[in-house]
Amino acid sequence: MNGLHILAEFHACTGDGRLLHEADRLAELCRRACSEVGLTVVAAAFHQFPAAGATGALVLAESHLAIHTWPELDAVTLDLYVCNHSQDNRAAAAAAYEILRAAFQPRRIVRRDVERGAIEPATPARTN
């Protein structure tokens, strides 16, 4: 289960506004971002909210990408997690993130990277 989990918020997005409003365009971007960097999409679900934004998720062989748009705020939240079971996928996750960032062109980003699954060395037992 070890891998990289990128949690990000894009604020004041200045890219193609249709990405914030149209689930089909959002899905196309997400699929392209993953496939171009070698991540394997195995399932997808995207939903268009009436007169609002869109939400979607890609199930990846390597884990998942979830994304939500807030057009009234020109904002996006995303969650990209890749496991490193058979190979180190951190570079692919970072590259997919950059494709998404470039498409939305946020003026402000809040990003948290979480290294998951690292096993801490055992603490030696205390003797009294």
Backbone as ProteinMPNN parsed JSONL, in Angstrom:
{"seq_chain_A": "MNGLHILAEFHACTGDGRLLHEADRLAELCRRACSEVGLTVVAAAFHQFPAAGATGALVLAESHLAIHTWPELDAVTLDLYVCNHSQDNRAAAAAAYEILRAAFQPRRIVRRDVERGAIEPATPARTN", "coords_chain_A": {"N_chain_A": [[0.798, -1.198, 0.0], [2.149, 1.14, 0.074], [2.769, 4.448, -1.112], [2.134, 7.504, -2.959], [0.03, 10.115, -1.987], [-1.698, 12.682, -3.21], [-3.244, 15.557, -2.235], [-5.186, 18.214, -3.184], [-6.14, 21.644, -3.653], [-7.368, 23.837, -6.011], [-7.503, 27.207, -6.545], [-9.146, 30.173, -7.777], [-9.182, 29.597, -10.578], [-8.073, 29.979, -13.899], [-8.092, 28.739, -16.308], [-9.559, 26.896, -19.077], [-12.856, 27.463, -18.727], [-14.925, 25.688, -19.203], [-14.137, 23.258, -18.231], [-14.72, 23.365, -15.571], [-17.451, 23.331, -15.575], [-18.494, 21.258, -17.179], [-19.037, 17.903, -17.138], [-18.287, 15.945, -19.029], [-16.086, 17.062, -20.388], [-14.369, 17.362, -18.218], [-13.998, 14.67, -17.488], [-12.676, 13.729, -19.777], [-10.276, 15.221, -19.652], [-9.201, 14.218, -17.213], [-8.865, 11.48, -17.808], [-6.988, 11.705, -19.893], [-4.849, 12.945, -18.53], [-4.062, 10.89, -16.821], [-3.567, 8.678, -18.561], [-1.549, 9.654, -20.271], [0.698, 9.653, -18.656], [1.141, 7.076, -18.023], [-0.515, 5.797, -16.179], [-3.087, 3.473, -15.404], [-6.374, 3.401, -16.334], [-9.148, 1.812, -15.009], [-11.834, 1.967, -14.43], [-14.555, 4.353, -14.478], [-16.437, 7.134, -13.247], [-18.464, 9.857, -13.634], [-20.243, 12.821, -12.846], [-22.654, 15.214, -13.697], [-23.744, 18.131, -12.248], [-26.852, 19.811, -12.198], [-26.885, 23.066, -13.464], [-24.514, 23.657, -12.123], [-21.387, 22.469, -10.909], [-19.187, 19.696, -11.525], [-18.444, 16.288, -10.721], [-16.168, 13.601, -10.24], [-14.598, 10.37, -10.651], [-11.803, 8.313, -11.19], [-10.991, 4.996, -11.257], [-7.992, 3.557, -10.813], [-5.56, 1.185, -11.949], [-3.42, 1.51, -10.38], [-4.436, 2.915, -8.208], [-6.385, 5.624, -7.436], [-8.125, 8.559, -8.787], [-9.856, 11.308, -7.731], [-12.063, 13.994, -8.328], [-13.44, 17.268, -8.026], [-15.47, 19.968, -9.02], [-16.011, 23.453, -8.537], [-17.591, 25.714, -9.869], [-18.759, 28.18, -9.201], [-16.964, 29.216, -7.487], [-14.681, 29.224, -8.912], [-13.005, 26.999, -8.531], [-11.322, 23.891, -7.71], [-11.18, 20.668, -6.304], [-8.982, 17.992, -5.637], [-7.934, 14.575, -5.449], [-5.458, 12.42, -5.58], [-4.153, 9.311, -5.62], [-1.553, 7.025, -5.704], [-0.383, 3.756, -5.672], [2.593, 1.939, -4.925], [3.041, -0.733, -5.607], [4.009, -2.664, -7.633], [5.809, -1.086, -8.937], [7.515, 2.093, -8.632], [5.379, 4.69, -8.561], [5.345, 7.396, -8.082], [6.452, 9.492, -9.651], [4.798, 9.413, -11.89], [2.346, 10.14, -10.73], [2.953, 12.764, -9.942], [3.386, 13.909, -12.457], [0.844, 13.608, -13.678], [-0.637, 15.241, -11.987], [0.536, 17.711, -12.661], [-0.368, 18.036, -15.294], [-3.107, 18.37, -14.841], [-3.027, 20.695, -13.229], [-1.963, 22.533, -15.078], [-4.047, 22.643, -16.923], [-6.204, 23.747, -15.485], [-5.117, 26.1, -14.507], [-4.683, 27.46, -11.902], [-4.604, 30.308, -9.719], [-3.946, 30.172, -7.119], [-2.803, 27.62, -5.001], [-3.4, 24.947, -2.815], [-1.7, 22.377, -1.506], [-1.181, 19.111, -0.363], [1.017, 16.567, 0.268], [1.044, 13.181, 0.952], [2.903, 10.605, 2.143], [2.219, 7.319, 1.957], [1.832, 4.276, 3.793], [4.394, 3.746, 4.699], [6.46, 1.867, 6.707], [7.168, 2.259, 9.996], [10.206, 1.977, 11.836], [10.466, -0.523, 14.341], [9.945, 0.3, 17.732], [12.304, -0.123, 20.263], [11.707, -2.405, 22.922], [11.052, -1.426, 26.26], [12.866, -1.958, 29.218], [12.537, -2.46, 32.66]], "CA_chain_A": [[0.0, 0.0, 0.0], [2.939, 2.365, 0.107], [2.608, 5.267, -2.303], [1.981, 8.943, -2.805], [-1.345, 10.603, -1.99], [-1.699, 14.131, -3.411], [-4.52, 16.218, -1.951], [-4.959, 19.586, -3.64], [-7.215, 22.589, -3.945], [-7.002, 24.873, -6.973], [-8.356, 28.377, -6.346], [-9.06, 31.225, -8.792], [-8.777, 28.939, -11.828], [-8.192, 30.848, -15.064], [-8.041, 27.921, -17.51], [-10.807, 26.709, -19.815], [-13.96, 27.409, -17.781], [-15.8, 24.544, -19.464], [-13.689, 22.15, -17.382], [-15.396, 23.509, -14.281], [-18.896, 23.218, -15.763], [-18.923, 20.149, -18.02], [-18.504, 16.617, -16.682], [-17.64, 15.228, -20.139], [-14.742, 17.645, -20.592], [-13.594, 17.026, -17.029], [-13.63, 13.255, -17.604], [-11.677, 13.619, -20.838], [-9.014, 15.738, -19.108], [-8.679, 13.292, -16.203], [-8.379, 10.281, -18.512], [-5.76, 12.067, -20.611], [-3.781, 13.189, -17.547], [-3.584, 9.599, -16.315], [-3.021, 7.811, -19.614], [-0.302, 10.222, -20.804], [1.826, 9.402, -17.756], [1.286, 5.641, -17.824], [-1.431, 5.241, -15.185], [-4.074, 2.657, -16.102], [-7.765, 3.595, -15.921], [-9.923, 0.567, -15.083], [-13.255, 2.307, -14.317], [-14.772, 5.794, -14.343], [-17.784, 7.633, -12.963], [-18.512, 11.314, -13.582], [-21.617, 13.288, -12.696], [-22.894, 16.621, -13.951], [-24.795, 18.716, -11.421], [-27.595, 20.827, -12.953], [-26.536, 24.462, -13.199], [-23.419, 23.726, -11.153], [-20.146, 21.847, -11.339], [-19.134, 18.278, -11.833], [-17.622, 15.474, -9.836], [-15.821, 12.369, -10.92], [-13.545, 9.513, -10.112], [-11.217, 7.259, -12.003], [-10.336, 3.906, -10.543], [-6.756, 3.242, -11.524], [-4.894, -0.047, -11.528], [-2.475, 1.96, -9.361], [-5.286, 3.383, -7.109], [-7.54, 6.412, -7.859], [-8.17, 10.009, -8.902], [-11.185, 11.887, -7.505], [-11.993, 15.428, -8.616], [-14.714, 17.97, -7.841], [-15.349, 21.358, -9.458], [-16.848, 24.461, -7.88], [-17.496, 26.843, -10.802], [-19.136, 29.442, -8.564], [-15.767, 29.672, -6.771], [-13.528, 28.998, -9.802], [-12.15, 26.133, -7.717], [-11.29, 22.446, -7.932], [-10.482, 19.853, -5.308], [-8.613, 16.7, -6.201], [-7.359, 13.545, -4.587], [-4.775, 11.475, -6.465], [-3.36, 8.364, -4.837], [-0.952, 5.931, -6.463], [0.358, 2.758, -4.911], [3.878, 1.552, -5.505], [3.128, -2.177, -5.4], [4.926, -3.332, -8.562], [6.812, -0.104, -9.353], [7.368, 3.396, -7.986], [4.51, 5.506, -9.4], [5.313, 8.778, -7.616], [6.708, 10.416, -10.761], [3.585, 9.433, -12.714], [1.355, 10.943, -10.003], [3.37, 14.168, -10.036], [3.182, 14.348, -13.842], [-0.6, 13.734, -13.88], [-0.999, 16.451, -11.251], [0.974, 18.88, -13.439], [-1.287, 18.174, -16.432], [-4.341, 18.948, -14.299], [-2.735, 22.068, -12.819], [-1.805, 23.344, -16.285], [-5.355, 22.814, -17.56], [-7.057, 24.632, -14.684], [-4.388, 27.353, -14.322], [-5.076, 28.152, -10.666], [-3.735, 31.38, -9.222], [-3.512, 29.775, -5.774], [-2.873, 26.172, -4.803], [-3.114, 24.354, -1.512], [-1.37, 20.995, -1.821], [-0.604, 18.295, 0.7], [1.477, 15.254, -0.18], [1.112, 12.226, 2.047], [3.552, 9.336, 1.832], [1.402, 6.329, 2.652], [2.275, 2.899, 3.922], [5.765, 3.567, 5.178], [6.475, 1.162, 7.975], [8.119, 2.835, 10.932], [10.99, 0.962, 12.541], [9.908, -0.894, 15.65], [10.573, 0.922, 18.899], [12.785, -1.17, 21.166], [10.951, -2.572, 24.159], [11.701, -0.881, 27.467], [13.001, -2.862, 30.358], [12.594, -1.722, 33.92]], "C_chain_A": [[0.84, 1.261, 0.0], [2.792, 3.115, -1.208], [2.464, 6.725, -1.953], [0.508, 9.315, -2.922], [-1.272, 12.123, -2.07], [-3.114, 14.642, -3.168], [-4.327, 17.682, -2.313], [-6.265, 20.345, -3.825], [-6.653, 23.611, -4.909], [-8.007, 26.012, -6.801], [-8.107, 29.399, -7.451], [-8.546, 30.663, -10.116], [-9.057, 29.855, -13.019], [-8.111, 30.074, -16.375], [-9.392, 27.863, -18.198], [-11.96, 26.497, -18.829], [-14.899, 26.24, -17.994], [-15.397, 23.33, -18.63], [-14.363, 22.186, -16.023], [-16.885, 23.198, -14.377], [-19.353, 21.92, -16.417], [-18.237, 18.841, -17.634], [-17.788, 15.862, -17.797], [-16.234, 15.754, -20.4], [-13.822, 17.324, -19.416], [-13.105, 15.586, -17.098], [-12.54, 13.051, -18.65], [-10.305, 14.086, -20.353], [-8.403, 14.745, -18.128], [-8.132, 12.017, -16.84], [-7.062, 10.56, -19.224], [-4.601, 12.259, -19.637], [-3.208, 11.875, -17.04], [-2.926, 8.77, -17.409], [-1.698, 8.331, -20.161], [0.909, 9.914, -19.935], [1.967, 7.926, -17.397], [0.45, 5.047, -16.708], [-2.593, 4.579, -15.929], [-5.473, 2.845, -15.528], [-8.512, 2.273, -16.091], [-11.422, 0.799, -14.935], [-13.371, 3.818, -14.118], [-16.228, 6.08, -14.015], [-17.687, 9.146, -12.832], [-19.968, 11.744, -13.549], [-21.667, 14.79, -12.913], [-24.004, 17.103, -13.031], [-25.524, 19.778, -12.244], [-27.202, 22.229, -12.494], [-25.438, 24.613, -12.155], [-22.199, 23.035, -11.749], [-20.298, 20.381, -11.642], [-18.259, 17.579, -10.803], [-17.288, 14.191, -10.573], [-14.713, 11.619, -10.237], [-13.091, 8.534, -11.173], [-10.631, 6.23, -11.051], [-9.148, 3.526, -11.409], [-6.237, 1.888, -11.072], [-3.937, 0.278, -10.384], [-3.161, 2.576, -8.145], [-6.42, 4.253, -7.624], [-7.228, 7.904, -8.04], [-9.62, 10.423, -8.681], [-11.058, 13.391, -7.677], [-13.387, 16.034, -8.518], [-14.51, 19.422, -8.263], [-16.387, 22.223, -8.758], [-16.818, 25.704, -8.764], [-17.857, 28.182, -10.185], [-17.966, 30.041, -7.784], [-14.518, 29.641, -7.65], [-12.507, 28.095, -9.118], [-12.326, 24.653, -8.069], [-10.647, 21.803, -6.708], [-10.149, 18.529, -5.961], [-7.862, 15.858, -5.197], [-6.772, 12.502, -5.53], [-3.863, 10.598, -5.622], [-2.845, 7.277, -5.764], [-0.173, 5.036, -5.526], [1.651, 2.441, -5.648], [4.097, 0.055, -5.383], [4.151, -2.836, -6.326], [6.007, -2.402, -9.097], [6.535, 1.204, -8.638], [6.591, 4.317, -8.935], [4.453, 6.971, -8.98], [5.532, 9.779, -8.741], [5.488, 10.518, -11.674], [2.502, 10.271, -12.046], [1.69, 12.423, -10.121], [3.131, 14.714, -11.441], [1.697, 14.518, -14.155], [-1.108, 14.994, -13.182], [-0.645, 17.699, -12.065], [0.092, 19.1, -14.661], [-2.59, 18.818, -15.97], [-4.131, 20.408, -13.91], [-2.638, 22.978, -14.04], [-3.151, 23.61, -16.964], [-6.231, 23.808, -16.801], [-6.432, 26.005, -14.444], [-4.826, 28.105, -13.063], [-4.079, 29.253, -10.304], [-3.21, 31.045, -7.83], [-3.756, 28.285, -5.618], [-2.608, 25.857, -3.344], [-2.896, 22.876, -1.804], [-0.733, 20.331, -0.608], [-0.21, 16.948, 0.089], [1.623, 14.361, 1.04], [1.799, 10.969, 1.528], [2.831, 8.272, 2.634], [2.111, 4.984, 2.72], [3.695, 2.687, 4.374], [5.713, 2.905, 6.552], [7.575, 1.759, 8.837], [8.933, 1.717, 11.584], [10.39, 0.689, 13.931], [10.688, -0.177, 16.743], [11.034, -0.179, 19.84], [11.941, -1.217, 22.436], [11.746, -2.027, 25.335], [11.79, -1.986, 28.514], [13.13, -2.023, 31.607], [13.577, -2.343, 34.864]], "O_chain_A": [[0.288, 2.36, -0.068], [2.703, 2.512, -2.277], [2.645, 7.131, -0.805], [-0.178, 8.879, -3.846], [-0.84, 12.78, -1.123], [-4.063, 14.206, -3.82], [-3.409, 18.328, -1.809], [-7.32, 19.778, -4.108], [-5.592, 24.188, -4.667], [-9.215, 25.802, -6.899], [-7.006, 29.485, -7.995], [-7.597, 31.187, -10.699], [-10.139, 30.43, -13.133], [-8.064, 30.681, -17.445], [-10.268, 28.687, -17.933], [-12.026, 25.461, -18.169], [-15.602, 25.835, -17.068], [-16.23, 22.467, -18.352], [-14.556, 21.145, -15.394], [-17.513, 22.841, -13.38], [-20.5, 21.516, -16.227], [-17.024, 18.689, -17.781], [-16.781, 15.202, -17.54], [-15.302, 14.977, -20.607], [-12.637, 17.049, -19.604], [-11.943, 15.305, -16.805], [-11.595, 12.292, -18.433], [-9.294, 13.432, -20.609], [-7.208, 14.459, -18.206], [-7.066, 11.533, -16.459], [-6.133, 9.755, -19.167], [-3.493, 11.787, -19.892], [-1.998, 11.759, -16.849], [-1.844, 8.22, -17.205], [-0.812, 7.539, -20.484], [2.036, 9.915, -20.43], [2.804, 7.559, -16.572], [0.677, 3.901, -16.32], [-3.029, 5.075, -16.968], [-5.732, 2.494, -14.376], [-8.513, 1.685, -17.172], [-12.212, -0.08, -15.279], [-12.437, 4.477, -13.661], [-17.131, 5.365, -14.447], [-16.92, 9.657, -12.016], [-20.826, 11.102, -14.155], [-20.843, 15.54, -12.39], [-25.097, 16.537, -13.035], [-24.874, 20.572, -12.925], [-27.19, 22.532, -11.301], [-25.427, 25.58, -11.393], [-22.016, 23.027, -12.966], [-21.38, 19.892, -11.968], [-17.45, 18.202, -10.115], [-18.047, 13.748, -11.434], [-13.997, 12.139, -9.38], [-13.89, 8.002, -11.944], [-9.864, 6.567, -10.149], [-9.294, 3.214, -12.591], [-6.455, 1.491, -9.927], [-3.672, -0.564, -9.526], [-2.505, 2.748, -7.118], [-7.36, 3.713, -8.206], [-6.236, 8.428, -7.534], [-10.515, 9.938, -9.373], [-10.082, 13.997, -7.236], [-14.381, 15.403, -8.877], [-13.504, 20.038, -7.913], [-17.487, 21.775, -8.436], [-16.101, 26.656, -8.456], [-17.325, 29.215, -10.593], [-17.973, 31.228, -7.459], [-13.427, 29.988, -7.197], [-11.309, 28.378, -9.118], [-13.334, 24.239, -8.641], [-9.687, 22.333, -6.148], [-10.935, 18.001, -6.747], [-7.252, 16.35, -4.247], [-7.51, 11.782, -6.201], [-2.923, 11.081, -4.992], [-3.612, 6.679, -6.519], [0.6, 5.507, -4.691], [1.765, 2.659, -6.854], [5.208, -0.389, -5.091], [5.07, -3.502, -5.848], [7.007, -2.863, -9.648], [5.447, 1.404, -8.098], [7.098, 4.681, -9.997], [3.603, 7.716, -9.467], [4.865, 10.812, -8.783], [5.181, 11.599, -12.177], [1.811, 11.035, -12.721], [0.807, 13.244, -10.371], [2.716, 15.862, -11.595], [1.321, 15.476, -14.83], [-1.924, 15.727, -13.741], [-1.44, 18.636, -12.146], [-0.171, 20.246, -15.027], [-3.115, 19.71, -16.636], [-4.961, 21.261, -14.225], [-3.179, 24.084, -14.029], [-3.363, 24.689, -17.517], [-6.923, 24.62, -17.415], [-7.151, 26.974, -14.203], [-5.284, 29.245, -13.143], [-2.879, 29.137, -10.552], [-2.173, 31.555, -7.406], [-4.783, 27.758, -6.047], [-1.71, 26.424, -2.721], [-3.798, 22.196, -2.294], [0.121, 20.901, 0.07], [-1.033, 16.279, -0.535], [2.247, 14.738, 2.033], [1.325, 10.343, 0.579], [2.831, 8.317, 3.865], [2.878, 4.612, 1.832], [4.16, 1.548, 4.428], [4.993, 3.356, 7.443], [8.749, 1.767, 8.464], [8.407, 0.637, 11.852], [9.876, 1.594, 14.589], [11.913, -0.062, 16.69], [10.258, -1.07, 20.183], [11.519, -0.182, 22.953], [12.969, -2.159, 25.387], [10.896, -2.821, 28.654], [13.777, -0.976, 31.592], [13.757, -1.852, 35.979]]}, "name": "protein", "num_of_chains": 1, "seq": "MNGLHILAEFHACTGDGRLLHEADRLAELCRRACSEVGLTVVAAAFHQFPAAGATGALVLAESHLAIHTWPELDAVTLDLYVCNHSQDNRAAAAAAYEILRAAFQPRRIVRRDVERGAIEPATPARTN"}
